[in-house]
Amino acid sequence: MSTAEPRPIAFFDMKAQQALIRAEIDAGIARILDHGRFIQGPEVDQIEAGLAAFAGAAHAVGVSSGTDALQIAMMAEGIGPGDAVFLPAFTYTATAEVPLVLGATPVFVDVEEGSFNIDLADLERRLALVQKEGRLRPRAVIGVDLYGLPADWPAIEALCAKHGMFALDDAAQAFGGALGNRRLGTHAHATALSFYPTKTLGCYGDGGAILTNDADRAELYRSLRTHGEGKTRYEVQRTGMNGRLDSIQAAILLAKLPLLEGELKSRARAAAWYEAALGGRVRTPKVPEGVSSAWGIYTILLPDAAARGRVQESMRAAGIPSAIYYPKPLHHQPAYAAAHAGGIAQADKSGPPPLPVSERLCHQVLSLPMHPYLTEEETRRVAAAVMAGL
Ligand SMILES: *Cc1c(COP(=O)(O)O)cnc(C)c1O
């Protein structure tokens, strides 16, 4: 009599969810095969209405990916050469890629150790340096809600308002997160979402959306995602791109959106189980009063790289997946190092101030399995493997 092996623990679990909605997805795809409007079909309008309602935003514009959502939002502001775009050094590459693709200069800002999000004091310091040098125009701040935890949007918004800058929320990891009772989607001038399959709301391919309360911006986004079209189809009003969300991905999202509210609760429950098992033993993520994390990714902090290596090894030995988001701060990436060095020179040519927290976190962070279908027993097994490596 053998005891059955427990099912392997998934880092992200898209299969359990798919089993719940498979019939609906098959029917949704079949409908599209029948009507044949693969691009800009009725499913796109429907999901845009659903996303806007979920986030409490006036407008949602479906686009081809989270990266394109960021890019279209920046293109609409006319951001380009000579413009400084402030963003955290500790985030996914797409956040920094977009200003560079548009010819603007990313100015990397350090993050807070507690929240992993942009450090307002460091943001103000770098803004003052850029203003003093006078080479670049401060145009925008891209705040990232890393791992699902909303950044300090009231403070970012206030700073942007004071200096006439565009506030763009990269909420790719955080759809469903909230500050007070207001979900992400209306805290910045525009909010970029990604529907990459592993995000809190994911499709089965690439997809994204831009949320905003501003009708003029929403109209520009619709134009830009369709080659800058004007009022009629073959009138090209401005230089745009091919950035549309396709009907099949919209149909996947339509099947998944009704699950999201419950899945966010399940993610929070899994985080609470981790906290019960690991709190006090390792640095677990803390959510400030009045803030709701979307728990896109669950990340602990180990004292140093050696300790993290031991925990990774212990998890690997127990057959439990882990991941490092992100092993390198963006200003050290070969593609971005030159832009970083050129962003802030300083009178004594000492270059940009250091980014010590971003540099340290890269050696300390470790992400554990996180998805809505984790059981308490699974979180205990993960926690046991973590603690065995301490
Ligand atoms: C996933 C992600 C993106 C990019 O989204 P895609 O849909 O993959 O283009 C941008 N920013 C952050 C923080 C992300 O996690």
The ligand as a MOL file (V3000), in Angstrom:
LIG
                    3D

  0  0  0     0  0            999 V3000
M  V30 BEGIN CTAB
M  V30 COUNTS 15 15 0 0 0
M  V30 BEGIN ATOM
M  V30 1 C 4.4210 41.6520 -17.6810 0
M  V30 2 C 4.8850 43.0300 -17.4620 0
M  V30 3 C 4.9110 43.9890 -18.4820 0
M  V30 4 C 4.7110 43.6690 -19.9250 0
M  V30 5 O 3.5560 43.0000 -20.2560 0
M  V30 6 P 3.4900 42.1620 -21.6170 0
M  V30 7 O 2.0410 41.8900 -21.7600 0
M  V30 8 O 4.3050 40.9330 -21.4160 0
M  V30 9 O 4.0220 43.0100 -22.7090 0
M  V30 10 C 5.2400 45.2930 -18.1660 0
M  V30 11 N 5.5470 45.6390 -16.9040 0
M  V30 12 C 5.5650 44.7520 -15.9060 0
M  V30 13 C 5.8980 45.2190 -14.5240 0
M  V30 14 C 5.2550 43.4200 -16.1400 0
M  V30 15 O 5.2880 42.5360 -15.1320 0
M  V30 END ATOM
M  V30 BEGIN BOND
M  V30 1 1 1 2
M  V30 2 1 2 3
M  V30 3 2 2 14
M  V30 4 1 3 4
M  V30 5 2 3 10
M  V30 6 1 4 5
M  V30 7 1 5 6
M  V30 8 2 6 7
M  V30 9 1 6 8
M  V30 10 1 6 9
M  V30 11 1 10 11
M  V30 12 2 11 12
M  V30 13 1 12 13
M  V30 14 1 12 14
M  V30 15 1 14 15
M  V30 END BOND
M  V30 END CTAB
M  END
